[in-house]
Amino acid sequence: MTEILLSHTAQGRNRRSIIVLTLTIVALGGLLFAGTHWAIVAFLSLFTLPTLVDVLFNPQASFALTEDEVRWKNATQEADIALGKIQSIQIATRLNVAFRITLVMYDGAKVRIPQDVLPPRADLEAAFNHLSIPVNRDRLRLI
């Protein structure tokens, strides 16, 4: 069995999501109490739906990097990719300071790792460098 170099799990229901959801509900209730029209408050509450879904359904996401493969699983995707097929890794930092990881294959295909399964960027970059897989960084991309 191969050694796991990097492992990461994430849950949709976490402290930060619950705090943000609670503060948003309090703020929207305050707007209603202050006399804001209910249609405006209803429209603003639509922005909380993704967080509400995460807190209610608690989706699980996992990522593992071994000496032989990289694999991840979330609510909509599951992938196992052999490291021998990966030519390089592209790390693109977006304007909102989020980053995207794309695996560039030898056959020219590109596979983007979903955002919800990603471990901390520094840990991931160090693990790929340890495996001698080239890491290319693009700073401040729009998309």
C-alpha positions in Angstrom: 0.0 0.0 0.0 1.3 3.4 -0.9 1.9 6.1 1.7 -0.5 9.0 1.8 1.5 12.2 1.5 -1.4 14.6 1.9 -5.0 14.1 3.1 -7.7 16.6 3.5 -11.4 16.4 4.4 -14.0 19.2 4.6 -17.6 19.4 5.6 -20.3 21.8 4.5 -21.5 22.3 8.1 -18.8 24.1 10.0 -18.6 26.8 12.5 -17.9 29.6 10.0 -20.9 28.7 7.9 -23.2 28.6 10.9 -22.0 31.9 12.2 -22.4 33.6 8.8 -25.8 32.1 8.4 -26.9 33.2 11.9 -25.6 36.8 11.4 -27.2 37.1 8.0 -30.6 35.9 9.4 -30.3 38.5 12.2 -29.4 41.3 9.7 -32.3 40.4 7.4 -34.6 40.3 10.4 -33.3 43.7 11.4 -34.0 45.0 8.0 -37.6 43.7 8.2 -38.0 45.2 11.6 -36.7 48.6 10.4 -39.4 48.7 7.7 -37.6 47.4 4.6 -40.1 46.0 2.1 -40.4 42.2 2.3 -39.6 41.7 -1.4 -36.2 43.4 -0.9 -35.4 41.2 2.1 -36.6 38.1 0.2 -34.3 39.0 -2.7 -31.3 39.6 -0.4 -32.0 36.2 1.4 -31.4 34.4 -1.9 -27.7 35.0 -1.4 -27.8 32.8 1.7 -29.2 29.8 -0.1 -25.8 28.1 -0.9 -24.7 28.4 2.8 -28.1 27.2 4.0 -27.9 24.1 1.7 -24.4 23.4 3.0 -25.5 23.6 6.7 -28.7 21.6 6.1 -27.2 18.7 4.0 -23.6 18.8 5.2 -21.8 17.6 2.0 -18.5 15.8 2.6 -15.4 16.5 0.5 -12.1 14.6 0.6 -8.8 14.8 -1.1 -5.8 12.4 -0.9 -2.4 12.5 -2.6 -0.3 9.4 -2.5 3.0 8.4 -4.2 0.9 6.8 -7.0 -2.2 8.9 -7.5 -4.3 11.9 -6.7 -7.9 11.3 -5.8 -10.9 13.4 -4.6 -14.5 13.0 -3.9 -17.3 15.5 -3.3 -21.0 15.6 -3.7 -20.9 15.7 -7.5 -17.5 14.3 -8.5 -15.1 11.5 -7.8 -11.8 11.1 -9.5 -8.6 8.9 -9.3 -5.7 10.1 -11.5 -2.4 8.3 -11.7 0.6 10.7 -11.1 2.3 9.2 -14.2 -0.3 10.9 -16.4 0.3 14.4 -14.9 2.7 16.6 -16.7 2.4 19.7 -14.5 0.2 21.6 -12.1 -1.1 25.1 -12.7 -2.0 27.2 -9.7 -4.0 30.3 -10.7 -4.7 33.0 -8.1 -7.9 34.9 -9.0 -8.7 38.5 -8.1 -10.8 37.4 -5.2 -7.7 35.7 -3.8 -9.2 32.3 -4.3 -7.0 29.8 -6.2 -7.7 27.2 -8.8 -5.6 24.1 -9.3 -5.5 22.5 -12.7 -3.8 19.2 -13.6 -2.2 19.3 -17.0 -1.9 15.8 -18.5 0.6 14.5 -21.0 -2.1 14.1 -23.6 -3.0 17.8 -23.4 -6.1 17.4 -21.3 -6.7 19.7 -18.3 -8.5 18.6 -15.2 -9.6 21.2 -12.6 -9.7 20.1 -9.0 -13.0 21.2 -7.4 -12.7 24.1 -5.0 -14.4 22.4 -2.1 -11.9 19.5 -1.9 -8.7 21.6 -2.0 -6.3 21.4 0.9 -4.3 24.5 1.9 -2.4 25.7 -1.2 1.1 25.7 0.5 0.7 22.1 1.6 -0.5 21.0 -1.8 2.3 22.8 -3.6 4.9 21.3 -1.2 3.5 17.8 -1.8 3.7 18.1 -5.6 7.2 19.6 -5.4 8.2 16.6 -3.2 6.9 14.3 -6.0 9.0 16.3 -8.6 5.9 17.4 -10.5 6.4 20.9 -11.9 4.2 23.6 -10.4 3.4 26.7 -12.5 1.9 29.7 -10.8 -0.3 32.3 -12.5 -0.9 35.4 -10.4 -4.1 37.4 -10.4 -6.2 35.9 -13.3 -9.7 37.2 -14.0 -11.3 33.8 -14.5 
